Amino acid sequence: MSQASKTTGNDFFEQVYAVVRLIPAGRVTSYGAIARYLGAARSARMVGWAMNASHSLEDPLPAHRVVNRNGMLSGKMHFEHPGAMRELLEQEGIEIENDKVQNFSVLFWDPQRELTL
């Protein structure tokens, strides 16, 4: 990977982190929604990579608020233990059943609607 690619990737990760920090408690968003907001609609997977890398940040992110497009806790295996993501969401009043956010469409936070560029 070239130095330019590394810088671009790091810049993208920082942009992802900036959006994730804005997700309100008790709300969730998706990898794809973040990617679309950042103008990289086909980069949901890269958002996932950024979320996985976020565990080494000094300032922790509310990474538990980022789920897949169907409201599934697809990133749960990247937390300190498999139930941590669920526990954090439930502490915020979000109901989880079978690793899926209940009332996902109501709780969904779309950065394109909620934020202005």
C-alpha positions, 0 to 999 in steps of 0.5 A: 500500500502506498503512503498516499493510500495509507493517508487516505484510509486514515483520513476516511477512518477519522471521518467515520469516527467523527460521524460515530461520535455524533450518534445520540444515545438510544439511537443506532445507524448502519455502516452503509449510512455512514459511508453514504454520508461520507460520499462513499456509498460503496464503502460500508465494509471500509466503515466496518474496518474503521469500527474494528480499528477504533478499539485502539483509540484513546477516546472511545467511540460509541461503536455499539451504536453502529449495526448492519443495514438490518439492525443486526449486531454484526460487530459484536465479536469485536467487543471485549466479550460477545454480549458487550454490544448488546449490554451497551445498547440495552443500557441506552434503552434499546431492545435487542432480540436475537441479536437484532435491534427491535424497532430499528426503523424508529431508532435509526439515525441517518446522518444524511438527514440529521447532519449537514455537510 
